[in-house]
Amino acid sequence: MKNVSVNDKMQKGYTYQRIERAGENFCSQFMPELTPKEMLGLGVFGGKYLNDCKDEFPNDWFTCAKLSEVKNESLNYFSVNASQPLSEWEKKGWIHPQDPRGWFQWYCRYFMGRRTNDEDQRQIKRWRAFRRHAGAIKKYCEPFDFQCRKKQRQALLHWAYDARNI
C-alpha cells in the first residue's frame, strides 16, 4: 500500500492509497485494451492531458507520450478532435471531485492501484457503454479503413479501446 499526495493545477491536498499493484487485479468487468502509457504514446486528448501532474505517475509513461501545452489535434492518432471541453463533462455530471480531469485520470489512478468502490463501478459502467462506438465502426466501415469514422476511432482510443484493430 502506498499513499499518494496530489498538488497540481486542478487538485490540491488530495491524498489516496494505491492498494493494488500497478496494472493488476482489475474488476472482471473492466478489460481495457490499452494501458495509460500506450494511450499517451499513441496520441490522445490533443496532447493536453496530465501535463502538470506527471509526478503522480511513472516517468516511463511520458518518454514517448505525445504532449503539448495547448491542445493540438494533430497529435491525436487519427489527427481529429474527438473531445468535448471539460465544461461539458461537468455540465453532464461526468466529473467526480476525486478525479477533476475525468475518466482518463480515473483510469490512470485505477491502473496504478487506487480502488474506490462506488466510483470504480460508475466509471467501469461508462467505459462498458462506450464500446457501442466500436459496433458502429464495424457496421458502417470496411475493416481497417482508418478514414472511416475517424472521430469515433479517436474517441475509442480515449477510452482505452484499440481502434486500430477495427
C-alpha positions in Angstrom: 0.0 0.0 0.0 1.3 3.4 -0.9 -0.1 6.9 -0.1 -0.1 9.4 -2.9 -0.4 13.2 -2.3 -1.6 15.3 -5.2 -1.0 19.0 -5.6 -1.4 20.2 -9.2 -3.3 22.9 -11.0 -6.6 21.1 -10.7 -6.3 19.4 -7.4 -4.6 20.5 -4.1 -4.4 18.5 -0.9 -5.9 15.3 -2.3 -4.5 12.0 -0.9 -5.3 8.5 -1.9 -3.9 5.0 -1.4 -2.7 2.6 -4.0 -3.8 -0.8 -2.6 -3.2 -3.0 -5.7 -0.1 -3.5 -7.8 0.1 -1.4 -10.9 -1.8 -3.0 -13.8 -3.1 -5.9 -11.7 -6.4 -7.0 -10.1 -8.8 -5.2 -12.3 -12.5 -5.7 -11.9 -13.6 -8.7 -14.2 -16.0 -6.3 -16.0 -13.1 -3.9 -16.9 -10.7 -5.2 -19.6 -9.1 -2.1 -21.3 -7.2 -2.9 -24.5 -4.6 -0.1 -23.9 -2.6 1.0 -20.9 -2.3 4.7 -20.0 1.3 4.7 -21.2 0.2 3.2 -24.6 -2.6 5.8 -24.9 -0.3 8.7 -24.2 2.2 7.3 -26.8 -0.5 6.9 -29.4 -1.8 10.4 -29.0 -4.9 11.2 -27.1 -6.7 14.3 -26.0 -4.6 16.5 -28.4 -1.6 16.1 -26.1 -3.2 18.3 -23.4 -3.6 15.9 -20.5 -1.7 15.2 -17.4 0.9 17.9 -18.3 1.1 19.4 -14.9 0.7 16.2 -12.9 3.4 13.9 -14.3 5.0 13.4 -10.8 2.0 11.3 -9.8 2.7 8.7 -12.5 5.7 6.6 -13.7 8.3 8.6 -15.7 8.2 6.0 -18.4 4.6 6.8 -19.3 5.9 10.1 -20.6 9.1 9.1 -22.5 7.2 8.6 -25.8 4.0 10.5 -24.9 2.6 13.0 -27.4 2.1 16.0 -25.2 1.5 19.7 -25.8 1.0 22.8 -23.7 -2.0 23.6 -25.9 -4.5 21.2 -27.4 -3.1 20.0 -30.7 -5.4 17.6 -32.6 -2.6 16.7 -35.0 -1.0 14.8 -32.0 -4.0 12.5 -31.9 -3.5 9.2 -33.6 -6.3 9.8 -36.1 -5.5 13.6 -36.2 -9.0 14.7 -35.3 -10.6 16.4 -32.3 -12.7 13.8 -30.5 -13.0 15.5 -27.2 -15.6 17.7 -25.5 -14.4 20.5 -23.3 -14.2 19.9 -19.5 -17.1 22.4 -19.0 -19.4 20.0 -21.0 -18.2 17.0 -18.9 -19.0 19.0 -15.7 -22.4 20.0 -17.1 -23.3 16.4 -17.8 -22.2 15.3 -14.3 -19.4 13.1 -15.6 -16.8 14.6 -13.3 -16.3 13.3 -9.8 -14.4 15.6 -7.3 -11.7 12.9 -6.7 -10.8 13.0 -10.4 -11.4 16.5 -11.7 -9.8 15.7 -15.1 -12.4 12.9 -15.8 -12.4 9.4 -16.9 -8.7 9.1 -18.1 -7.5 10.4 -14.7 -9.6 7.9 -13.0 -8.2 5.1 -15.3 -4.6 6.2 -14.6 -5.2 6.1 -10.9 -7.1 2.8 -11.1 -4.3 1.3 -13.2 -1.7 2.4 -10.6 -3.7 0.6 -7.9 -6.2 3.0 -6.4 -9.6 1.5 -5.7 -12.7 3.5 -4.8 -15.7 1.1 -5.0 -18.6 3.3 -6.0 -16.6 5.5 -8.3 -14.9 2.5 -9.9 -18.2 0.9 -10.6 -19.6 4.1 -12.1 -16.6 4.6 -14.4 -16.5 1.0 -15.4 -20.1 1.2 -16.4 -19.4 4.3 -18.5 -16.4 2.5 -20.1 -18.5 -0.5 -21.0 -21.2 1.7 -22.5 -18.7 3.4 -24.8 -18.0 0.2 -26.6 -21.0 0.8 -28.7 -18.9 3.1 -30.9 -16.8 0.1 -31.9 -20.0 -1.5 -33.1 -20.9 1.5 -35.3 -17.4 1.4 -36.9 -17.8 -2.3 -37.6 -21.3 -1.8 -39.1 -20.5 1.2 -41.3 -16.8 0.9 -42.2 -14.7 -1.6 -44.1 -12.2 -3.3 -41.7 -9.1 -1.2 -41.1 -10.4 1.8 -43.2 -9.0 4.4 -40.8 -10.5 7.2 -42.9 -14.0 6.0 -41.9 -15.4 7.4 -38.7 -12.1 8.9 -37.5 -13.7 10.8 -34.6 -15.3 7.6 -33.3 -12.0 5.8 -33.7 -10.1 8.5 -31.8 -12.8 8.6 -29.1 -12.4 4.9 -28.6 -8.6 5.4 -28.1 -9.5 7.9 -25.4 -11.4 5.2 -23.6 -8.6 2.5 -23.9 -10.2 0.6 -26.8 -7.7 0.0 -29.5 -9.5 1.3 -32.6 -6.5 0.3 -34.8 -7.8 -3.2 -34.6 -11.2 -2.5 -36.2 
